[in-house]
Amino acid sequence: MSAPQLVVHRDKELMAQAAAARLITKIVDAQAARGSASVVLTGGRNGNGLLAALAASPARDAIDWSRLDLWWGDERFLPEGDPERNVTQAREALLDKVALDPSRIHAMPASDGPHGGDADSAAAGYAAELAAAAGPEDHGPVPTFDVLMLGVGPDTHVASLFPELPAVREAERTVVGVHGAPKPPPTRVSLTLPAIRAAREVWLLAAGEDKAEAAEIALSGAGEIQAPAAGAYGRSRTLWLLDAAAASKLPRALYPPASA
């Protein structure tokens, strides 16, 4: 378990640009060290804002996009191409603008896919895909992701792990179907905390006043069942990337002066 580090930026636009620059560096470094890189994407306004900033960055060409594996932390269990699906939004923001290898874009199954409307079967299928991509060096049923990004919800949820619901309590499976989510759509597919913790680095993104209380709760020692964001951490690094509004309820002793 890595203790969380905080970086606070002036506003959400600057946060997105700085996070995109940080991600480019991580991917390039991983590709130089191991030949390829793996990143877990998140949806929502902050995740998509980061992808749009990455697409607009001239430095994006430093990445060898053909040697990058993309996974997702969660997905809305809707038909393929639905505008609410995270992968649909990611394609619009970034994926369609770069030369990715289609076989290395690991989208979570859609509700009209091979598993039909069975979210639990879709989750098991994604877990099998993760396990097939894991090597002996990963020491587990998922790859050791270089960076896994998570948006933090106002209720402290990450991926589709909501406070007190069964998915956040899952200790064995790496991917689960989520039923009765408190925000629409109610049916989702999500990585579990054990899968999230397989990443080298976990980045939690929070911007806006509506995320301030969630950041305060998650960083104040709350339990992961009540505050799932508190249970999201990486093997070597856990990084909270916030704007000033999201950090407004945190004690200044928790973070240095804004880096930008």
Number of C-alpha atoms within 10 A of each C-alpha: 12 16 12 18 14 19 21 25 24 14 16 24 16 17 27 26 19 20 24 23 18 12 21 19 16 18 23 19 16 17 19 11 10 8 12 18 25 21 22 21 23 28 26 18 15 23 24 22 21 28 27 19 21 23 19 15 14 9 13 19 12 11 18 17 20 15 17 21 21 21 21 24 27 30 26 25 27 20 16 16 13 14 12 18 20 24 27 16 20 20 15 14 20 17 20 11 11 15 12 17 13 11 9 15 15 16 16 27 24 25 19 13 14 12 16 13 17 16 24 18 17 25 25 18 17 24 21 16 15 18 16 12 14 17 13 8 8 15 11 14 21 22 21 26 25 23 25 28 25 29 27 25 23 17 20 24 24 30 29 30 30 25 21 14 18 14 24 27 16 16 11 10 16 23 27 26 23 25 17 11 14 13 9 10 14 13 22 27 30 27 26 26 26 21 24 28 22 25 28 19 24 27 25 25 29 30 27 17 16 14 24 23 19 24 29 18 19 22 18 12 11 15 15 21 19 19 25 28 30 22 21 27 27 25 17 14 18 24 19 24 23 30 26 21 19 26 28 18 16 17 10 10 7 12 13 11 10 13 10 11
